[in-house]
Amino acid sequence: MRKNVVLSLCALLVLAVGIAGAAENYKGFERGHSLITAKELKQLVDAKDPNLVILAVAKTVDYRLGHIPGAFQIWRSDYEPEPGVEFPYEGMALDRADFQAFVRKLGINQDSKVVIYDHKYDSTRVWWMFYLYGKTDCRVLDGGYPAWKAEGYDTDILAPDLPKDPGDFSATTALNGWWVSMSTIWRSKTDKDYQLWDTRGDSEWTGKKLKKGAYAKGRIPWAKHCDWPAFKKPVKEGGNDTEFKTAAEIAKVIEEYGFDRSKQQIFYCQSGVRTTTEMFALYLMGWDPAQLHNYDGSWIEWSYFHKNLPESGGILCEACGK
């Protein structure tokens, strides 16, 4: 009997090591462990892992139409300050104290296994915020909710109750450089050690479209353009761009657009959400986090000052020529 128990334990150990190795090398990524597949997540759910916390980054209507059982719904208004409180514009990240309070309400502890999923591209924004405040082991569901549904797994329409006791997650001081301000954007205009990337769609980049929340059309003149879907591939069911390409495919994207690994990389979009898709992709590829920077204010902040403080100097908007 004792021999059989030992053999069983050894088998479990080998299985665990095998799973860890597979996660580490998932799709050929150097940091493949930061992604999780629907099958892996289902195993954690079925095992009733007490440390597992699933976050559905979804609008209420999408969440109510179906979500992964046990997942807590969160959306941008939950982890952004109200416009006018700290900033005159929307879309910024919560400060350390407020983010900590928000996370603790979800029952998240220091050792919680946090899995984040979405319907399109918001999960990496939440991953970025956790990383900003010291929790660097969160995982993103590759393929998001469409991948879970494609496997035929059960879904739920009822929201779980929030934990009675708050979690003990302790947010650290914001990681230096993970978030940058407008001053760094101005620096990137002349500093050859920086590459500035506009991750928005073509219509925003060319100034044909003014997205709600922005104050002007256009783009930062010295930025390069790389639309965020370049790093993802469509999921067959639903066609949402939620699944990341393989490391080999992303390496081709990096070469095609001219990302220089020797330089500092700054990303902006409308409000610092789509930017994190590209940051996360480079992180998966093994790039140094210290060279990846999210301009959190992004086009909303830039266009706000373009409209309200035109005397700030310099050409702020290429498309409108002012």
NORSUL-V681089 format. One record per pair of residues at least 6 apart in sequence whose C-alpha atoms are under 8 Angstrom apart, sorted by the first residue. I is the first residue (numbers start at 1). J is the second residue. D is the distance in whole Angstrom. If there is no record, write none. Layout:
{{I/J/D} {I/J/D}}
This chain:
{{20/33/8} {23/32/6} {23/33/5} {23/35/8} {23/36/7} {24/30/7} {24/31/6} {24/32/5} {24/33/5} {25/31/7} {25/32/5} {25/33/7} {26/32/5} {26/33/7} {26/35/8} {27/246/5} {27/247/6} {28/246/7} {28/247/5} {28/248/7} {29/246/7} {29/247/5} {29/284/6} {29/285/5} {29/286/7} {30/284/6} {30/285/5} {30/286/5} {31/283/7} {31/284/5} {31/285/6} {31/286/6} {32/284/6} {33/139/7} {34/137/7} {34/138/7} {34/139/5} {34/140/6} {34/284/7} {35/139/5} {35/140/5} {35/141/6} {35/142/6} {36/115/8} {36/139/6} {36/140/6} {36/141/5} {36/142/6} {37/141/6} {37/142/6} {37/143/8} {38/141/7} {38/142/7} {38/143/8} {38/147/6} {38/148/5} {38/151/7} {39/151/8} {41/141/8} {42/153/8} {44/52/7} {45/52/8} {51/111/7} {51/112/5} {51/113/5} {52/112/6} {52/113/5} {52/114/6} {52/115/8} {53/71/7} {53/108/7} {53/112/7} {53/113/6} {53/114/5} {53/115/6} {54/70/7} {54/71/5} {54/72/6} {54/114/6} {54/115/5} {54/116/6} {54/117/8} {55/71/5} {55/72/5} {55/73/6} {55/74/7} {55/114/7} {55/115/6} {55/116/5} {55/117/6} {56/63/8} {56/67/7} {56/68/8} {56/71/6} {56/72/6} {56/73/5} {56/74/6} {56/116/6} {56/117/5} {56/118/6} {57/73/6} {57/74/5} {57/75/5} {57/116/7} {57/117/6} {57/118/5} {57/119/8} {57/122/6} {57/123/6} {58/73/6} {58/74/6} {58/75/6} {58/118/6} {58/119/7} {59/74/8} {59/75/6} {60/73/8} {63/73/7} {63/157/7} {64/157/5} {64/158/7} {65/157/6} {66/155/6} {66/156/5} {66/157/5} {67/145/7} {67/155/5} {67/156/5} {67/157/6} {68/145/8} {68/148/8} {68/154/7} {68/155/5} {68/156/6} {69/154/7} {69/155/6} {69/156/5} {70/159/7} {70/160/6} {71/159/7} {71/160/7} {72/106/8} {72/159/7} {72/160/7} {72/162/8} {73/159/8} {76/91/8} {78/102/8} {79/93/6} {79/94/6} {79/99/7} {79/102/7} {80/90/8} {80/91/6} {80/92/6} {80/93/5} {80/94/5} {81/90/8} {81/91/8} {81/92/7} {81/93/7} {81/94/6} {82/90/7} {83/89/5} {83/90/5} {83/91/8} {89/300/7} {89/301/7} {89/304/8} {90/213/7} {90/271/8} {90/300/7} {91/271/5} {91/272/7} {91/296/8} {91/297/7} {91/300/8} {92/271/7} {92/272/8} {92/296/6} {92/297/6} {93/129/7} {93/296/7} {96/133/7} {96/171/6} {96/172/7} {96/173/7} {96/174/7} {97/171/7} {99/171/8} {100/169/7} {100/170/6} {100/171/6} {103/167/8} {103/169/7} {104/166/5} {104/167/4} {104/168/6} {104/169/6} {105/162/7} {105/163/7} {105/165/8} {105/166/5} {105/167/7} {106/162/6} {106/163/7} {106/166/7} {106/167/7} {107/162/7} {107/163/6} {107/165/7} {107/166/5} {107/167/4} {107/168/8} {108/114/8} {108/166/7} {108/167/5} {108/168/7} {108/169/6} {109/167/5} {109/168/5} {109/169/4} {109/170/8} {110/135/8} {110/168/6} {110/169/5} {110/170/7} {113/137/8} {113/138/7} {113/139/8} {114/137/8} {114/138/5} {114/139/6} {115/138/6} {115/139/5} {115/140/6} {115/141/7} {116/123/6} {116/126/8} {116/127/7} {116/138/7} {116/139/6} {116/140/5} {116/141/6} {117/123/5} {117/140/6} {117/141/5} {117/142/8} {117/144/5} {117/145/7} {118/144/5} {118/145/6} {118/242/8} {119/144/6} {119/145/6} {119/146/7} {119/240/7} {119/242/7} {120/144/7} {120/240/6} {120/241/6} {120/242/5} {121/241/7} {121/242/6} {121/273/8} {121/274/7} {121/277/7} {122/273/6} {122/274/7} {123/140/7} {124/140/7} {124/273/8} {124/276/6} {124/277/6} {124/280/7} {125/272/8} {125/273/5} {125/274/8} {125/276/6} {125/277/8} {127/138/6} {127/139/7} {127/140/7} {128/276/7} {128/280/8} {130/136/7} {130/138/7} {131/137/8} {131/175/8} {132/174/5} {132/175/5} {132/178/6} {132/179/8} {133/171/5} {133/172/5} {133/173/6} {133/174/5} {133/175/6} {134/171/6} {134/172/5} {134/173/8} {134/174/8} {134/175/7} {135/171/8} {142/242/7} {142/243/5} {142/244/7} {143/235/7} {143/241/8} {143/242/5} {143/243/4} {143/244/7} {144/242/6} {144/243/7} {146/235/7} {146/237/7} {146/238/7} {146/240/8} {146/242/8} {147/235/7} {149/155/8} {150/237/7} {177/290/7} {177/291/8} {177/292/8} {177/293/6} {178/289/8} {178/290/7} {178/292/6} {178/293/5} {178/294/6} {179/293/6} {179/294/5} {179/295/6} {179/296/6} {180/293/6} {180/294/6} {180/295/5} {180/296/7} {181/295/6} {181/296/7} {181/297/7} {182/295/7} {182/297/8} {182/302/8} {185/196/8} {185/266/8} {185/295/8} {188/194/5} {188/195/7} {188/196/7} {189/222/6} {193/262/8} {193/263/5} {193/264/6} {194/263/5} {194/264/5} {194/265/6} {194/266/7} {195/223/8} {195/224/8} {195/259/8} {195/260/8} {195/263/7} {195/264/6} {195/265/5} {195/266/6} {196/222/7} {196/223/5} {196/224/6} {196/265/6} {196/266/5} {196/267/6} {196/268/8} {197/223/5} {197/224/5} {197/225/6} {197/226/7} {197/265/8} {197/266/6} {197/267/5} {197/268/6} {198/205/7} {198/219/8} {198/223/6} {198/224/6} {198/225/5} {198/226/6} {198/227/7} {198/267/6} {198/268/5} {198/269/6} {199/225/6} {199/226/5} {199/227/4} {199/228/5} {199/267/7} {199/268/6} {199/269/5} {199/274/7} {199/275/6} {199/278/8} {200/225/8} {200/226/7} {200/227/5} {200/228/7} {200/268/8} {200/269/5} {200/270/7} {200/274/7} {201/227/6} {201/228/8} {202/227/7} {203/209/5} {204/210/7} {204/211/7} {204/217/7} {204/218/7} {204/219/8} {205/218/6} {205/219/6} {205/225/7} {206/218/6} {206/219/7} {206/319/6} {207/217/5} {207/218/4} {207/219/7} {207/319/5} {207/320/8} {208/217/7} {209/217/7} {210/216/7} {210/217/5} {211/270/8} {213/300/6} {214/270/7} {214/299/7} {214/300/5} {214/301/8} {214/303/6} {214/304/7} {215/300/7} {215/303/5} {215/304/5} {215/307/7} {216/303/5} {216/304/8} {216/306/8} {216/307/7} {217/303/8} {217/317/8} {217/319/7} {217/320/7} {218/317/5} {218/318/6} {218/319/4} {218/320/6} {219/299/8} {219/316/8} {219/317/5} {219/318/6} {219/319/6} {220/316/6} {220/317/6} {220/318/6} {221/315/7} {221/316/7} {221/317/6} {221/318/5} {226/257/7} {228/274/6} {228/275/7} {228/277/6} {228/278/6} {229/241/7} {230/253/7} {231/244/6} {231/245/6} {231/250/6} {231/253/7} {231/277/8} {231/278/7} {231/281/7} {232/241/6} {232/242/7} {232/243/6} {232/244/4} {232/245/5} {233/241/6} {233/242/7} {233/243/6} {233/244/6} {233/245/6} {234/240/6} {234/241/5} {234/242/7} {234/243/7} {235/241/6} {235/242/7} {235/243/6} {244/281/8} {247/285/7} {250/281/8} {261/287/7} {263/291/7} {264/291/5} {264/292/6} {264/293/8} {265/291/6} {265/292/5} {265/293/6} {266/292/6} {266/293/5} {266/294/6} {266/295/7} {267/275/5} {267/276/8} {267/278/8} {267/279/8} {267/293/6} {267/294/5} {267/295/6} {268/274/8} {268/275/6} {268/294/6} {268/295/5} {268/296/7} {268/297/8} {268/298/5} {268/299/7} {269/275/6} {269/298/5} {269/299/6} {270/298/6} {270/299/5} {270/300/6} {271/296/6} {271/297/6} {271/298/5} {271/299/6} {271/300/6} {272/294/7} {272/295/6} {272/296/5} {272/297/7} {272/298/6} {275/294/7} {276/294/7} {279/292/6} {279/293/8} {279/294/8} {283/289/7} {302/316/8} {303/317/8} {305/312/8} {306/312/8} {306/316/6} {306/317/7} {315/321/7} {315/322/6} {316/322/6}}
